[in-house]
Amino acid sequence: MTETESLTTHERIVRAATVCFRRWGVEKTSMSDIAAEANLRRPQLYRHVESKEALIVTTIVHAAEELSRRRLAELPIEGPATDLIVKSLVMGHDDLLADAFASHLIGDGARTFLRLLGGDSGLREAQQLWWVPVITYGQERGELRRDLDVDEITDWFLMSQIAMVEHAERYPTRDSVRRHLRTFIVPAVAAHAEPAPRK
């Protein structure tokens, strides 16, 4: 049995959609293209997905899951939490820039990207495969703010990464990406940024 034959129908569709979106772009890809790539008839495709927009969301979530798993495999949760966060955000930035499909969506405007994902909890859940243990680790070490919960910090990182990719020309090198993250993004959630308690 080949790898393709061992995939579920849903997995075949997600893989086919990702291939098509990257090959032709979102606008030029039709559901017929995706069905053909998945070796399905168009009516069969619609039994599993309701629309192209729904499939776009699914492919983005799938890519986020893959990134979280790669982070877990490649980045040990040890040492200073802020260093670990910067490394993982650089990895995410590189991934988004390398993925023509995601970059295209963000290039159309962050509002479009977030509108597609607004009603779907899957992206946050996919990201939190990585961020829950990392943020918890940082809070337990006293490096990250305890007045912010995991959802708030995860959302902050997501919004920041989308903004950085949307304006990628401002960060032409990895060093410039790291500098922006260390100077502006990570300090917002670092423990020293925690507001003083109200009297």
C-alpha positions as CSV (number, residue, x, y, z in Angstrom):
1,M,0.0,0.0,0.0
2,T,1.4,3.4,-1.0
3,E,1.4,6.4,1.4
4,T,-1.4,8.0,-0.7
5,E,-3.5,4.9,-0.5
6,S,-3.1,4.8,3.3
7,L,-4.5,8.3,3.7
8,T,-8.1,8.9,4.7
9,T,-10.3,10.7,2.2
10,H,-10.1,13.8,4.4
11,E,-6.3,13.7,4.5
12,R,-6.2,13.2,0.7
13,I,-8.4,16.3,0.2
14,V,-6.3,18.5,2.5
15,R,-3.1,17.4,0.8
16,A,-4.6,17.9,-2.6
17,A,-5.9,21.4,-1.7
18,T,-2.5,22.4,-0.3
19,V,-0.8,21.3,-3.5
20,C,-3.3,23.1,-5.7
21,F,-3.3,26.3,-3.7
22,R,0.5,26.4,-3.8
23,R,0.6,25.5,-7.5
24,W,-2.0,27.9,-8.9
25,G,-2.9,30.3,-6.1
26,V,-6.2,30.5,-4.2
27,E,-8.2,32.4,-6.8
28,K,-7.2,30.2,-9.7
29,T,-7.8,26.9,-8.0
30,S,-11.2,25.4,-8.5
31,M,-12.9,22.7,-6.5
32,S,-12.7,20.6,-9.7
33,D,-8.9,21.0,-9.6
34,I,-8.8,19.8,-6.0
35,A,-11.1,16.9,-6.7
36,A,-8.8,15.8,-9.6
37,E,-5.7,16.1,-7.5
38,A,-7.3,14.0,-4.7
39,N,-8.5,11.5,-7.3
40,L,-12.1,12.1,-6.4
41,R,-15.2,13.2,-8.4
42,R,-16.5,16.7,-7.5
43,P,-19.7,15.4,-5.8
44,Q,-17.5,13.2,-3.6
45,L,-15.4,16.2,-2.6
46,Y,-18.5,18.1,-1.5
47,R,-19.5,15.3,0.8
48,H,-16.5,16.1,2.8
49,V,-16.1,19.9,2.5
50,E,-18.8,22.5,2.1
51,S,-16.9,25.2,0.3
52,K,-13.5,26.4,-0.9
53,E,-13.3,28.8,2.0
54,A,-13.8,26.0,4.4
55,L,-11.0,24.1,2.7
56,I,-8.7,27.1,2.9
57,V,-9.2,27.2,6.7
58,T,-8.6,23.5,7.0
59,T,-5.3,23.7,5.1
60,I,-4.1,26.6,7.2
61,V,-5.0,24.7,10.4
62,H,-3.2,21.6,9.1
63,A,-0.1,23.6,8.3
64,A,-0.2,25.1,11.9
65,E,-0.4,21.6,13.3
66,E,2.6,20.5,11.3
67,L,4.6,23.5,12.5
68,S,3.7,22.8,16.2
69,R,4.8,19.2,15.8
70,R,8.1,20.3,14.2
71,R,8.7,22.8,17.0
72,L,8.1,20.1,19.6
73,A,10.5,17.8,17.8
74,E,13.3,20.3,17.1
75,L,13.1,22.8,20.0
76,P,13.6,21.3,23.5
77,I,11.7,23.2,26.2
78,E,14.6,24.2,28.3
79,G,16.7,27.3,29.1
80,P,15.4,30.8,29.1
81,A,11.8,30.9,27.9
82,T,12.2,34.2,26.0
83,D,15.0,32.6,23.9
84,L,12.8,29.6,23.2
85,I,9.9,31.9,22.2
86,V,12.1,33.9,19.8
87,K,13.5,30.8,18.2
88,S,10.0,29.4,17.7
89,L,8.6,32.7,16.3
90,V,11.5,32.9,13.8
91,M,10.7,29.3,12.7
92,G,7.0,30.4,12.2
93,H,8.0,33.5,10.3
94,D,10.3,31.5,8.0
95,D,7.4,29.0,7.4
96,L,4.9,31.6,6.5
97,L,7.3,33.3,4.1
98,A,8.2,30.0,2.5
99,D,4.6,29.0,2.0
100,A,3.4,30.9,-1.0
101,F,-0.2,30.0,-0.2
102,A,-0.2,31.5,3.3
103,S,1.9,34.5,2.2
104,H,-0.6,35.1,-0.6
105,L,-3.5,35.1,1.8
106,I,-1.8,37.4,4.3
107,G,-0.6,39.6,1.4
108,D,-4.3,40.1,0.5
109,G,-4.6,41.7,3.9
110,A,-4.6,40.5,7.5
111,R,-8.3,41.2,7.7
112,T,-9.0,38.7,5.0
113,F,-6.8,36.1,6.6
114,L,-8.4,36.6,10.0
115,R,-11.9,36.7,8.6
116,L,-11.4,33.3,7.2
117,L,-10.2,32.0,10.5
118,G,-12.4,34.1,12.8
119,G,-15.1,31.5,13.4
120,D,-12.8,28.5,13.6
121,S,-11.1,27.4,16.9
122,G,-8.9,25.0,15.0
123,L,-6.0,27.4,14.4
124,R,-5.6,28.3,18.1
125,E,-5.8,24.7,19.1
126,A,-3.2,23.8,16.5
127,Q,-0.9,26.5,17.7
128,Q,-1.4,25.6,21.4
129,L,0.0,22.1,20.8
130,W,3.3,24.0,21.1
131,W,2.4,27.2,23.0
132,V,0.6,25.7,26.0
133,P,3.7,23.9,27.3
134,V,6.1,26.7,26.4
135,I,4.0,29.5,27.9
136,T,3.3,27.4,31.0
137,Y,7.1,26.7,31.3
138,G,7.8,30.4,31.1
139,Q,5.2,31.4,33.6
140,E,6.4,28.7,36.1
141,R,10.0,30.1,35.7
142,G,8.7,33.6,36.4
143,E,9.7,34.8,33.0
144,L,6.3,35.4,31.5
145,R,3.4,37.5,32.8
146,R,0.9,35.5,34.9
147,D,-1.9,38.1,34.4
148,L,-2.2,36.9,30.8
149,D,-3.6,33.5,30.0
150,V,-2.4,31.1,27.3
151,D,-5.1,32.2,24.8
152,E,-4.2,35.9,25.1
153,I,-0.4,35.2,24.7
154,T,-1.0,32.8,21.8
155,D,-3.3,35.3,20.0
156,W,-0.7,38.1,20.5
157,F,2.0,35.9,18.9
158,L,-0.4,35.0,16.0
159,M,-1.4,38.7,15.3
160,S,2.3,39.8,15.5
161,Q,3.4,37.1,13.0
162,I,0.7,38.0,10.6
163,A,1.6,41.7,10.8
164,M,5.3,40.9,10.3
165,V,4.6,38.7,7.2
166,E,2.2,41.3,5.8
167,H,5.1,43.8,6.0
168,A,7.9,41.4,5.3
169,E,9.9,44.0,3.4
170,R,10.7,45.7,6.8
171,Y,12.4,42.5,8.0
172,P,14.8,41.5,5.2
173,T,17.1,39.3,7.3
174,R,16.7,36.8,10.0
175,D,18.6,39.2,12.3
176,S,16.1,41.9,11.7
177,V,13.3,39.5,12.4
178,R,14.9,38.4,15.7
179,R,15.6,42.0,16.7
180,H,11.9,43.0,16.2
181,L,10.8,40.0,18.2
182,R,13.2,40.6,21.1
183,T,12.6,44.4,21.1
184,F,8.8,44.6,20.7
185,I,6.9,41.3,20.6
186,V,8.4,39.2,23.5
187,P,8.7,42.1,26.0
188,A,4.9,42.6,25.9
189,V,4.4,39.3,27.6
190,A,7.6,39.2,29.7
191,A,7.2,39.3,33.5
192,H,8.8,42.7,33.8
193,A,6.0,44.1,31.7
194,E,3.4,43.0,34.2
195,P,1.4,46.0,35.3
196,A,1.5,47.0,39.0
197,P,-1.4,45.8,41.1
198,R,-4.3,48.3,41.5
199,K,-4.5,50.0,45.0
